[in-house]
């Protein structure tokens, strides 16, 4: 079966991989009620696009109904190219936790209010950027953290900012680290805001939990690469993929091919035609080997 899923990328509603979530039974009514910054519901946007939100909640395939699922993708990172390796065998797909923090302080005259008496929302938010970055830098295995958006107001040279907003995310293949990182980040930015007399509201949106690729599917992919004379290495995926949701339906695996310079989601994103072709050959060989087995790969 070849499936083209709709809506893989992150969106203003904080729910990615909408199509594969639907098939896997992981899209629920709460997702449809989420609103974007303009107050639009996800369900209403789907309807305007010509989709039936109710049907999207009712079309799930049965767990265990797939013999296996294999997805071919560009790495979106620099590891394979840097090591000169043809194929990446994905070990796990990172979990994603997204944070929205609102800092509310007090607007004052920037020339007359002493530094020690200010309630500067932007300064508290700026400290949170450093705290979030520090958390990702200290991850013991695979962990990253990113502040992707930052706003403050009122935006005048001579006014102490009374409001700031931060949008950030943390990713890791280790669920235990993600749980601890959430707690540590909230503690750190909460302490900074309190010290500055700034109110803080934090909201978390869980995009997905970490998902391990099936070990035997990984073995089949590696064997397929070997049979074609291609070099390969085990590699985690820091990006989210439809495969993370299809793992609920059967044994899952992913094949990576190199990305030039590790560039992704930008005009410079590029993979060599030869590398893509080699990935397709590995995918075909993997599917043939899996199809030849009488039982699902993951049941062995």
Residue frames relative to the residue before (quaternion, step in Angstrom):
aa qw qx qy qz dx dy dz
X 1.0000 0.0000 0.0000 0.0000 0.00 0.00 0.00
X 0.1402 -0.7603 0.6296 0.0769 3.57 -0.97 0.92
X 0.0599 -0.8171 0.5732 -0.0182 3.58 -0.70 1.11
X 0.1797 -0.7447 0.6334 0.1091 3.56 -1.06 0.82
X 0.1809 -0.8164 0.5429 0.0780 3.57 -0.35 1.25
X 0.3433 -0.7424 0.5470 0.1785 3.56 -1.07 0.81
X 0.8559 0.2149 -0.1328 0.4513 3.55 -1.11 0.72
X 0.1591 0.8181 -0.5385 0.1246 3.60 0.82 0.96
X 0.7011 0.5170 -0.2921 0.3947 3.58 0.85 -0.96
X 0.6301 -0.5150 0.4248 0.3967 3.52 -1.32 0.41
X 0.1137 -0.7974 0.5919 0.0288 3.57 -1.12 0.69
X 0.7103 -0.4720 0.2990 0.4281 3.62 -1.21 0.19
X 0.6400 0.5279 -0.3271 0.4525 3.61 1.24 -0.24
X 0.4732 -0.7172 0.4128 0.3022 3.59 1.29 0.00
X 0.6574 0.4500 -0.3328 0.5045 3.60 1.13 0.53
X 0.1490 -0.8091 0.5657 0.0556 3.56 -0.47 1.21
X 0.8051 0.3067 -0.2065 0.4638 3.56 -1.37 0.04
X 0.0540 0.8516 -0.5186 0.0537 3.56 0.91 0.96
X 0.6769 0.5145 -0.3048 0.4291 3.60 0.89 -0.88
X 0.7097 0.4389 -0.2704 0.4801 3.59 0.83 -0.95
X 0.5767 0.5548 -0.3824 0.4620 3.60 1.11 -0.52
X 0.6442 0.5346 -0.3226 0.4418 3.56 0.97 -0.86
X 0.6762 0.4896 -0.2867 0.4700 3.58 0.86 -0.98
X 0.7213 0.4505 -0.2397 0.4683 3.58 1.02 -0.85
X 0.4965 -0.6710 0.4254 0.3497 3.60 1.25 -0.10
X 0.5459 0.6351 -0.3776 0.3951 3.57 1.25 0.40
X 0.5536 0.5295 -0.4164 0.4896 3.58 1.28 0.21
X 0.0149 -0.8334 0.5519 -0.0256 3.59 -0.60 1.07
X 0.7404 -0.4314 0.2850 0.4294 3.55 -1.33 0.17
X 0.5992 0.5721 -0.3639 0.4257 3.59 1.08 -0.66
X 0.6171 0.5444 -0.3441 0.4522 3.57 1.03 -0.75
X 0.6745 0.5101 -0.2990 0.4421 3.59 0.92 -0.89
X 0.6714 0.5015 -0.2931 0.4603 3.59 1.19 -0.50
X 0.4917 0.6633 -0.4425 0.3499 3.59 1.19 -0.21
X 0.2090 -0.7886 0.5711 0.0913 3.56 -1.05 0.81
X 0.4091 -0.6844 0.5418 0.2657 3.54 -1.23 0.52
X 0.7594 -0.3908 0.2547 0.4536 3.58 -1.26 -0.09
X 0.6810 0.4665 -0.2852 0.4871 3.58 1.19 -0.44
X 0.5653 -0.6372 0.3657 0.3751 3.57 1.31 0.15
X 0.4731 0.6704 -0.4474 0.3557 3.60 1.24 0.25
X 0.3985 -0.7018 0.5417 0.2352 3.57 -1.00 0.87
X 0.5650 -0.5919 0.4512 0.3561 3.56 -1.11 0.68
X 0.6392 0.5410 -0.3275 0.4375 3.58 0.97 -0.85
X 0.6673 0.4926 -0.3027 0.4695 3.58 0.98 -0.81
X 0.6346 0.5200 -0.3315 0.4659 3.58 1.03 -0.74
X 0.6291 0.5240 -0.3325 0.4682 3.59 1.03 -0.75
X 0.6436 0.5214 -0.3192 0.4603 3.58 0.98 -0.85
X 0.6617 0.5069 -0.3029 0.4621 3.58 0.94 -0.90
X 0.6545 0.5091 -0.3015 0.4706 3.58 1.19 -0.56
X 0.5836 -0.5998 0.3601 0.4122 3.56 1.30 -0.19
X 0.5490 0.6036 -0.3945 0.4227 3.57 1.27 0.31
X 0.3726 -0.6934 0.5682 0.2400 3.56 -1.28 0.36
X 0.3328 -0.7772 0.4924 0.2068 3.65 -0.22 1.19
X 0.6314 0.5355 -0.3438 0.4432 3.59 0.99 -0.77
X 0.6594 0.4983 -0.3067 0.4720 3.58 0.97 -0.82
X 0.6159 0.5608 -0.3433 0.4338 3.58 1.08 -0.71
X 0.6775 0.4720 -0.2838 0.4876 3.57 1.18 -0.55
X 0.7514 0.4298 -0.1942 0.4614 3.59 1.20 -0.42
X 0.6250 0.5854 -0.3358 0.3924 3.60 1.21 0.07
X 0.3085 0.7940 -0.4847 0.1987 3.59 1.22 0.30
X 0.3872 -0.6764 0.5766 0.2452 3.52 -1.13 0.77
X 0.5895 -0.6052 0.4050 0.3496 3.58 -1.15 0.55
X 0.5321 -0.6068 0.4746 0.3513 3.62 -1.01 0.76
X 0.8010 0.2563 -0.2113 0.4980 3.55 -0.95 0.90
X 0.5023 0.6879 -0.4091 0.3273 3.58 1.26 0.02
X 0.6705 0.4767 -0.3034 0.4808 3.60 1.22 -0.28
X 0.4793 -0.6407 0.5278 0.2850 3.54 -1.06 0.85
X 0.7391 -0.2655 0.1883 0.5897 3.55 1.17 -0.68
X 0.1791 -0.7614 0.6124 0.1152 3.56 -1.29 0.32
X 0.0059 0.7936 -0.6070 0.0411 3.57 -0.82 1.02
X 0.0968 -0.8067 0.5829 0.0110 3.56 -0.83 1.01
X 0.2424 -0.7495 0.6037 0.1229 3.54 -0.98 0.96
X 0.0988 0.8061 -0.5712 0.1193 3.58 -0.82 0.98
X 0.4990 -0.5827 0.5277 0.3646 3.55 -1.24 0.39
X 0.6032 -0.6098 0.3723 0.3545 3.58 -1.06 0.77
X 0.2005 -0.7866 0.5421 0.2172 3.59 0.95 -0.93
X 0.7101 0.3402 -0.2462 0.5651 3.58 1.24 0.38
X 0.6026 -0.6379 0.3769 0.2965 3.61 -1.27 0.23
X 0.4490 0.7550 -0.4249 0.2185 3.60 1.24 -0.28
X 0.7017 0.4777 -0.2916 0.4409 3.60 0.74 -1.01
X 0.6720 0.4845 -0.3129 0.4645 3.58 0.86 -0.87
X 0.6567 0.5281 -0.3166 0.4355 3.58 0.93 -0.87
X 0.7321 0.4052 -0.2305 0.4968 3.59 1.05 -0.73
X 0.4336 -0.7149 0.4477 0.3171 3.58 1.26 -0.16
X 0.4444 0.6979 -0.4380 0.3516 3.58 1.20 0.59
X 0.4663 -0.7206 0.4485 0.2492 3.56 -0.94 0.92
X 0.8263 0.1462 -0.0049 0.5438 3.56 0.87 -1.00
X 0.1976 -0.7461 0.6222 0.1308 3.54 -1.10 0.77
X 0.1958 -0.7478 0.6240 0.1144 3.57 -0.93 0.95
X 0.3206 -0.7990 0.4794 0.1702 3.56 -0.29 1.28
X 0.2992 -0.7747 0.5390 0.1409 3.56 -0.85 1.05
X 0.7903 -0.0948 0.1095 0.5954 3.56 1.06 -0.78
X 0.3155 -0.7104 0.5962 0.2008 3.53 -1.29 0.48
X 0.4963 -0.7122 0.4164 0.2702 3.54 -0.72 1.10
X 0.4194 -0.6372 0.5814 0.2829 3.51 -1.25 0.57
X 0.2109 -0.7894 0.5701 0.0856 3.56 -1.13 0.67
X 0.0474 -0.7700 0.6363 -0.0010 3.55 -0.83 1.07
X 0.1269 -0.8057 0.5768 0.0459 3.58 -0.72 1.07
X 0.1963 -0.7989 0.5669 0.0426 3.52 -0.99 1.00
X 0.0449 -0.7420 0.6665 0.0566 3.54 -1.17 0.72
X 0.0288 -0.8083 0.5874 -0.0289 3.57 -0.67 1.11
X 0.1161 -0.7808 0.6121 0.0463 3.55 -0.94 0.98
X 0.1461 -0.7869 0.5982 0.0390 3.56 -0.76 1.14
X 0.0485 -0.8040 0.5926 -0.0045 3.58 -0.78 1.04
X 0.0179 -0.8118 0.5825 -0.0373 3.54 -0.59 1.19
X 0.5458 -0.5860 0.4592 0.3846 3.59 -0.94 -0.87
X 0.3774 -0.7182 0.5423 0.2184 3.55 -0.91 0.96
X 0.0652 0.7875 -0.6078 0.0783 3.57 -0.86 1.02
X 0.6227 -0.5148 0.4256 0.4075 3.53 -1.31 0.28
X 0.4186 -0.7510 0.4572 0.2275 3.55 -0.66 1.13
X 0.6868 0.4857 -0.2944 0.4536 3.58 1.17 -0.39
X 0.7718 0.3822 -0.1881 0.4720 3.57 1.10 -0.58
X 0.6488 0.5113 -0.3362 0.4522 3.62 1.16 -0.42
X 0.4257 -0.7156 0.4856 0.2663 3.64 -0.57 1.09
X 0.6222 -0.5756 0.3860 0.3640 3.57 -1.12 0.70
X 0.7038 0.4871 -0.2737 0.4388 3.58 0.95 -0.84
X 0.7144 0.4330 -0.2507 0.4892 3.60 1.26 -0.22
X 0.4965 0.6769 -0.4159 0.3496 3.58 1.26 0.20
X 0.2010 -0.7136 0.6526 0.1564 3.52 -1.39 0.41
X 0.0252 0.8659 -0.4925 0.0833 3.51 0.65 1.29
X 0.3059 -0.7857 0.5118 0.1652 3.58 -0.33 1.25
X 0.6524 0.5222 -0.3305 0.4386 3.59 0.98 -0.77
X 0.6402 0.5241 -0.3334 0.4520 3.59 0.96 -0.79
X 0.6424 0.5064 -0.3210 0.4773 3.60 1.02 -0.78
X 0.6634 0.4992 -0.3031 0.4677 3.57 0.99 -0.84
X 0.6200 0.5447 -0.3412 0.4499 3.59 1.04 -0.76
X 0.6353 0.5182 -0.3245 0.4717 3.56 1.03 -0.75
X 0.6246 0.5418 -0.3460 0.4434 3.59 1.08 -0.66
X 0.5872 0.5706 -0.3685 0.4403 3.61 1.10 -0.66
X 0.6714 0.4882 -0.2895 0.4766 3.56 0.94 -0.91
X 0.6485 0.5248 -0.3209 0.4485 3.58 0.97 -0.85
X 0.6624 0.4997 -0.3026 0.4690 3.57 0.98 -0.85
X 0.6495 0.5025 -0.3189 0.4732 3.59 0.96 -0.80
X 0.6395 0.5424 -0.3221 0.4394 3.58 0.94 -0.89
X 0.6305 0.5464 -0.3355 0.4375 3.57 1.01 -0.81
X 0.6764 0.4826 -0.2988 0.4694 3.60 0.91 -0.85
X 0.6498 0.5245 -0.3183 0.4487 3.59 1.00 -0.80
X 0.7201 0.4478 -0.2475 0.4688 3.60 1.13 -0.58
X 0.3922 0.7297 -0.4853 0.2797 3.60 1.23 0.13
X 0.4421 -0.7358 0.4470 0.2518 3.62 -0.79 0.96
X 0.7738 0.2303 -0.1397 0.5732 3.61 1.08 -0.62
X 0.7631 -0.2334 0.2019 0.5679 3.59 -0.38 -1.20
X 0.3163 0.7318 -0.5543 0.2392 3.57 -0.46 1.20
X 0.0040 0.7868 -0.6167 0.0263 3.56 -0.99 0.85
X 0.0744 -0.7785 0.6206 0.0568 3.55 -1.22 0.47
X 0.0401 -0.8189 0.5701 -0.0534 3.55 -0.96 0.92
X 0.2142 -0.7054 0.6565 0.1598 3.54 -1.07 0.81
X 0.1610 -0.8452 0.5067 0.0545 3.55 -0.39 1.23
X 0.8044 0.1030 -0.0403 0.5838 3.56 1.21 -0.38
X 0.0095 -0.7916 0.6081 -0.0588 3.56 -1.05 0.87
X 0.0508 0.7947 -0.6021 0.0576 3.57 -0.81 0.99
X 0.0101 0.7911 -0.6116 -0.0042 3.56 -1.18 0.56
X 0.0942 -0.7901 0.6038 0.0473 3.55 -1.28 0.37
X 0.5342 -0.0345 -0.8209 -0.1987 1.51 -2.45 0.50
X 0.5340 -0.6808 0.3905 0.3144 3.62 1.19 -0.04
X 0.5243 0.6061 -0.4328 0.4129 3.58 1.10 0.64
X 0.6091 -0.5842 0.3958 0.3621 3.58 -1.09 0.72
X 0.8035 0.3428 -0.1414 0.4657 3.55 0.89 -0.95
X 0.6389 0.4897 -0.3408 0.4857 3.59 1.18 0.48
X 0.4242 -0.6696 0.5485 0.2663 3.57 -0.93 0.94
X 0.4667 -0.7062 0.4472 0.2890 3.64 -0.67 1.02
X 0.2273 -0.7940 0.5523 0.1132 3.54 -0.91 0.94
X 0.7864 0.1871 -0.1268 0.5749 3.61 1.23 -0.11
X 0.0757 0.7659 -0.6369 0.0444 3.54 -1.16 0.72
X 0.1279 -0.7857 0.6035 0.0460 3.54 -1.14 0.71
X 0.1134 -0.7933 0.5980 0.0148 3.53 -1.00 0.91
X 0.1103 -0.7544 0.6448 0.0549 3.55 -1.01 0.93
X 0.1023 0.8108 -0.5636 0.1209 3.59 -0.65 1.07
X 0.1159 -0.7767 0.6089 0.1119 3.54 -1.31 0.15
X 0.1630 -0.7414 0.6397 0.1206 3.52 -1.34 0.44
X 0.0835 -0.7997 0.5946 0.0088 3.55 -1.03 0.86
X 0.1844 0.7643 -0.6085 0.1074 3.54 -1.14 0.68
X 0.4558 -0.6462 0.5305 0.3054 3.54 -1.24 0.45
X 0.6585 0.4806 -0.2963 0.4976 3.60 1.31 -0.17
X 0.3426 -0.7756 0.4953 0.1891 3.59 -0.36 1.23
X 0.6219 0.5500 -0.3490 0.4348 3.59 1.03 -0.73
X 0.6483 0.5035 -0.3274 0.4681 3.58 0.99 -0.78
X 0.6381 0.5360 -0.3336 0.4408 3.59 0.92 -0.84
X 0.6493 0.5162 -0.3195 0.4582 3.58 0.95 -0.88
X 0.6869 0.4733 -0.2840 0.4727 3.57 0.90 -0.90
X 0.6398 0.5381 -0.3265 0.4409 3.57 1.02 -0.81
X 0.6043 0.5538 -0.3517 0.4522 3.58 1.02 -0.74
X 0.6827 0.4898 -0.2831 0.4625 3.55 0.87 -0.99
X 0.6865 0.4937 -0.2958 0.4444 3.57 0.85 -0.95
X 0.6419 0.5206 -0.3306 0.4556 3.59 0.99 -0.78
X 0.6643 0.4950 -0.3105 0.4661 3.59 0.88 -0.91
X 0.6417 0.5189 -0.3295 0.4586 3.59 0.95 -0.82
X 0.6854 0.5019 -0.2918 0.4395 3.58 0.89 -0.95
X 0.7287 0.4110 -0.2643 0.4799 3.60 0.76 -0.97
X 0.5986 0.5552 -0.3631 0.4490 3.59 1.15 -0.50
X 0.6529 0.5084 -0.3127 0.4664 3.57 0.99 -0.84
X 0.6497 0.5144 -0.3168 0.4614 3.58 0.99 -0.82
X 0.6632 0.4992 -0.3077 0.4649 3.59 0.92 -0.88
X 0.6510 0.5202 -0.3182 0.4521 3.57 0.94 -0.86
X 0.6489 0.5268 -0.3173 0.4480 3.57 0.95 -0.86
X 0.7270 0.4106 -0.2317 0.4992 3.58 1.09 -0.66
X 0.4740 -0.6853 0.4369 0.3388 3.59 1.26 0.00
X 0.4793 0.6554 -0.4268 0.3983 3.57 1.14 0.71
X 0.3921 -0.7083 0.5358 0.2400 3.58 -0.91 0.91
X 0.1255 -0.8055 0.5786 0.0250 3.56 -1.08 0.79
X 0.0339 -0.7531 0.6567 0.0190 3.55 -1.05 0.88
X 0.0791 -0.8033 0.5903 0.0031 3.57 -0.78 1.09
X 0.0576 -0.7711 0.6336 0.0231 3.55 -0.99 0.91
X 0.1827 -0.7733 0.5994 0.0961 3.55 -1.06 0.82
X 0.0926 -0.7543 0.6469 0.0634 3.53 -1.13 0.76
X 0.2321 -0.7665 0.5845 0.1304 3.56 -0.63 1.11
X 0.2494 -0.7821 0.5533 0.1416 3.58 -0.53 1.15
X 0.7593 -0.2367 0.1477 0.5879 3.58 1.02 -0.78
X 0.4700 -0.6368 0.5321 0.3007 3.54 -1.29 0.45
X 0.6035 -0.5250 0.4239 0.4248 3.63 -1.18 0.31
X 0.1054 -0.7934 0.5987 0.0302 3.58 -1.02 0.82
X 0.3116 -0.7511 0.5572 0.1682 3.56 -0.83 1.03
X 0.4200 -0.6558 0.5591 0.2845 3.56 -1.06 0.73
X 0.5697 -0.6047 0.4254 0.3589 3.57 -1.07 0.72
X 0.4986 -0.6912 0.4249 0.3051 3.64 -0.70 1.02
X 0.6958 0.4706 -0.2957 0.4550 3.60 0.91 -0.80
X 0.5927 0.5231 -0.3732 0.4856 3.58 1.14 -0.50
X 0.6036 0.5422 -0.3497 0.4684 3.59 1.05 -0.71
X 0.6534 0.5153 -0.3150 0.4564 3.58 0.95 -0.87
X 0.6475 0.5155 -0.3240 0.4583 3.59 0.96 -0.85
X 0.6466 0.5108 -0.3283 0.4616 3.60 0.95 -0.83
X 0.6541 0.5109 -0.3115 0.4626 3.58 0.93 -0.88
X 0.6472 0.5101 -0.3110 0.4736 3.58 1.00 -0.85
X 0.6354 0.5289 -0.3264 0.4583 3.58 1.00 -0.81
X 0.6492 0.5054 -0.3154 0.4730 3.58 0.97 -0.85
X 0.6363 0.5290 -0.3244 0.4583 3.58 0.98 -0.87
X 0.6623 0.5291 -0.3083 0.4317 3.58 0.92 -0.90
X 0.7073 0.4247 -0.2440 0.5097 3.56 1.22 -0.52
X 0.5021 -0.6811 0.4044 0.3470 3.56 1.31 0.07
X 0.4985 0.6582 -0.4172 0.3797 3.57 1.17 0.55
X 0.4414 -0.6727 0.5240 0.2794 3.55 -1.08 0.74
X 0.0047 -0.8020 0.5973 -0.0117 3.57 -1.12 0.67
X 0.0624 -0.7804 0.6188 0.0644 3.54 -1.28 0.32
X 0.5222 -0.6080 0.4960 0.3341 3.55 -1.23 0.54
X 0.0581 0.8094 -0.5763 0.0965 3.57 -0.94 0.90
X 0.3685 -0.7123 0.5406 0.2540 3.61 -0.95 0.77
X 0.3391 -0.7156 0.5653 0.2309 3.57 -1.22 0.42
X 0.2481 -0.7716 0.5698 0.1356 3.55 -0.74 1.06
X 0.6283 0.5071 -0.3342 0.4862 3.58 1.27 -0.26
X 0.4756 -0.6449 0.5113 0.3106 3.55 -1.22 0.46
X 0.0627 -0.8032 0.5923 0.0051 3.56 -1.12 0.65
X 0.6324 -0.5132 0.4189 0.4014 3.55 -1.26 0.40
X 0.5666 0.6278 -0.3728 0.3819 3.58 1.11 -0.67
X 0.5966 0.5830 -0.3714 0.4077 3.60 1.05 -0.67
X 0.7112 0.4334 -0.2548 0.4914 3.59 1.05 -0.69
X 0.6437 0.5177 -0.3285 0.4581 3.58 1.06 -0.70
X 0.5087 0.6413 -0.4231 0.3886 3.61 1.22 -0.26
X 0.5926 0.5687 -0.3624 0.4405 3.61 1.23 -0.36
X 0.7087 0.4607 -0.2539 0.4701 3.57 1.22 -0.38
X 0.7948 -0.1464 0.1138 0.5778 3.60 1.19 -0.35
X 0.7303 -0.4069 0.2995 0.4598 3.60 -1.30 0.08
X 0.1397 -0.8253 0.5469 0.0154 3.58 -0.77 1.09
X 0.0675 0.7731 -0.6302 0.0242 3.52 -1.21 0.68
X 0.1760 -0.7781 0.5939 0.1037 3.55 -1.27 0.42
X 0.2260 -0.7458 0.6168 0.1106 3.51 -1.22 0.73
X 0.1505 -0.7835 0.5982 0.0757 3.58 -0.85 0.99
X 0.1205 -0.7305 0.6618 0.1178 3.54 -1.28 0.57
X 0.6564 -0.5707 0.3203 0.3752 3.60 -1.10 0.66
X 0.2272 -0.7159 0.6451 0.1401 3.51 -1.32 0.62
X 0.4616 -0.6969 0.4704 0.2827 3.58 -0.74 1.02
X 0.8483 0.0442 -0.0768 0.5220 3.54 -0.69 1.14
X 0.4911 -0.6712 0.4282 0.3534 3.57 1.25 0.04
X 0.4162 0.7241 -0.4665 0.2913 3.59 1.22 0.23
X 0.0640 0.7993 -0.5918 0.0824 3.57 -0.98 0.89
X 0.8263 0.1617 -0.1568 0.5162 3.56 -1.15 0.72
X 0.6424 0.4280 -0.3468 0.5328 3.55 0.95 0.94
X 0.6725 -0.5143 0.3257 0.4208 3.63 -1.15 0.37
X 0.6672 0.5207 -0.3063 0.4359 3.61 1.13 -0.56
X 0.4217 0.7093 -0.4767 0.3029 3.62 1.23 -0.04
X 0.1921 0.7834 -0.5637 0.1780 3.57 -0.79 1.06
X 0.0452 -0.7436 0.6652 0.0496 3.54 -1.18 0.71
X 0.5372 -0.6408 0.4451 0.3205 3.55 -1.02 0.84
X 0.5794 -0.5935 0.4351 0.3503 3.57 -1.07 0.77
X 0.6304 0.5391 -0.3347 0.4471 3.59 0.99 -0.80
X 0.6639 0.5032 -0.3084 0.4592 3.59 0.92 -0.87
X 0.6388 0.5139 -0.3245 0.4717 3.58 1.00 -0.82
X 0.6479 0.5208 -0.3178 0.4561 3.59 0.96 -0.88
X 0.6502 0.5051 -0.3220 0.4673 3.59 0.97 -0.82
X 0.6281 0.5312 -0.3309 0.4625 3.57 1.05 -0.71
X 0.6391 0.5192 -0.3204 0.4683 3.58 1.04 -0.80
X 0.6394 0.5150 -0.3287 0.4668 3.60 0.99 -0.78
X 0.6523 0.4973 -0.3180 0.4755 3.60 0.98 -0.80
X 0.6223 0.5329 -0.3374 0.4635 3.58 1.01 -0.78
X 0.6712 0.4994 -0.3046 0.4554 3.59 0.85 -0.93
X 0.6694 0.4916 -0.2989 0.4699 3.58 0.94 -0.89
X 0.6275 0.5353 -0.3300 0.4591 3.58 1.06 -0.76
X 0.6740 0.4931 -0.2979 0.4625 3.57 0.86 -0.95
X 0.6417 0.5248 -0.3287 0.4526 3.58 1.00 -0.79
X 0.6667 0.4948 -0.3025 0.4682 3.58 0.97 -0.84
X 0.6607 0.4984 -0.3095 0.4683 3.58 0.98 -0.83
X 0.6630 0.5184 -0.3051 0.4457 3.57 0.99 -0.86
X 0.6412 0.5440 -0.3207 0.4359 3.57 1.14 -0.60
X 0.5990 0.5610 -0.3662 0.4385 3.59 1.22 -0.32
X 0.4721 -0.6975 0.4569 0.2860 3.62 -0.91 0.82
X 0.7581 0.2793 -0.1535 0.5690 3.58 1.21 -0.56
X 0.6447 -0.4923 0.3929 0.4331 3.57 -1.21 0.38
X 0.6000 -0.6090 0.3768 0.3567 3.57 -0.94 0.90
X 0.7169 0.4870 -0.2657 0.4223 3.55 0.86 -0.97
X 0.6148 0.5734 -0.3557 0.4083 3.62 1.22 -0.20
X 0.5268 0.6514 -0.4070 0.3641 3.58 1.27 -0.25
